[in-house]
């Protein structure tokens, strides 16, 4: 039974670290896009560039919220794994 809990713990840790890495890469790419669009040809900023910047900002905000939600779900899952492991050990 301990092997089962340890493998669940390892899988959850892997999901959490993969999620963090993926969200960091996506946020960096979107942030770079926002900076590039902001400083390239400021005269044309009012046209489609402003829309791209606003969409990029929304993607950053929603991506951050999604990352936090998934992180806390994984954290609660880890706590439950340890709780059930303690219960099965009789502690």
C-alpha positions as CSV (number, residue, x, y, z in Angstrom):
1,X,0.0,0.0,0.0
2,X,2.9,2.3,0.7
3,X,4.1,1.9,-2.9
4,X,0.7,3.0,-4.1
5,X,0.8,6.2,-2.1
6,X,4.4,6.9,-3.0
7,X,3.6,6.5,-6.7
8,X,0.6,8.7,-6.5
9,X,2.7,11.3,-4.7
10,X,5.4,11.1,-7.4
11,X,2.9,11.4,-10.2
12,X,1.2,14.4,-8.5
13,X,4.6,16.1,-8.0
14,X,5.5,15.5,-11.7
15,X,2.1,17.1,-12.7
16,X,2.8,20.1,-10.5
17,X,6.3,20.7,-11.9
18,X,5.2,20.1,-15.5
19,X,2.3,22.6,-15.0
20,X,4.7,25.2,-13.6
21,X,7.2,24.8,-16.4
22,X,4.5,24.9,-19.1
23,X,2.8,28.0,-17.6
24,X,6.1,29.7,-17.3
25,X,6.9,29.1,-21.0
26,X,3.5,30.3,-22.1
27,X,3.5,33.4,-19.9
28,X,7.0,34.2,-21.2
29,X,6.0,33.9,-24.8
30,X,2.8,36.0,-24.3
31,X,4.7,38.6,-22.3
32,X,7.4,38.8,-25.1
33,X,4.6,39.2,-27.7
34,X,3.1,42.1,-25.6
35,X,6.4,43.8,-25.3
36,X,7.2,43.4,-29.0
37,X,3.8,44.6,-30.1
38,X,4.0,47.6,-27.7
39,X,7.3,48.9,-29.1
40,X,7.0,48.1,-32.8
41,X,5.5,51.0,-34.7
42,X,3.7,52.9,-32.0
43,X,1.7,54.9,-34.6
44,X,-0.2,51.8,-35.6
45,X,-0.9,50.9,-32.0
46,X,-4.5,51.9,-32.2
47,X,-5.3,49.4,-35.0
48,X,-4.9,45.7,-34.5
49,X,-1.9,45.9,-32.2
50,X,-4.0,47.2,-29.3
51,X,-6.3,44.2,-29.6
52,X,-3.3,41.8,-29.6
53,X,-2.0,43.5,-26.5
54,X,-5.3,43.3,-24.7
55,X,-5.8,39.6,-25.7
56,X,-2.3,38.9,-24.5
57,X,-3.1,40.5,-21.2
58,X,-6.2,38.4,-20.8
59,X,-4.3,35.3,-21.7
60,X,-1.7,36.1,-19.0
61,X,-4.4,36.7,-16.4
62,X,-6.5,33.6,-17.2
63,X,-3.4,31.4,-17.5
64,X,-2.2,32.5,-14.1
65,X,-5.6,31.8,-12.6
66,X,-5.7,28.4,-14.2
67,X,-2.2,27.6,-13.0
68,X,-3.1,28.6,-9.4
69,X,-6.3,26.5,-9.5
70,X,-4.5,23.4,-10.8
71,X,-1.6,23.9,-8.3
72,X,-4.0,24.1,-5.3
73,X,-6.0,21.1,-6.5
74,X,-2.7,19.1,-6.8
75,X,-1.7,20.4,-3.3
76,X,-5.0,19.2,-1.8
77,X,-4.5,15.9,-3.5
78,X,-1.1,15.5,-2.0
79,X,-2.5,16.3,1.5
80,X,-5.2,13.7,1.0
81,X,-2.6,11.1,-0.1
82,X,-0.7,11.7,3.1
83,X,-3.9,11.6,5.2
84,X,-5.0,8.3,3.7
85,X,-1.5,6.9,4.0
86,X,-1.5,7.8,7.7
87,X,-4.9,6.2,8.1
88,X,-3.8,3.0,6.5
89,X,-0.7,2.9,8.7
90,X,-2.9,3.3,11.8
91,X,-1.4,6.6,12.9
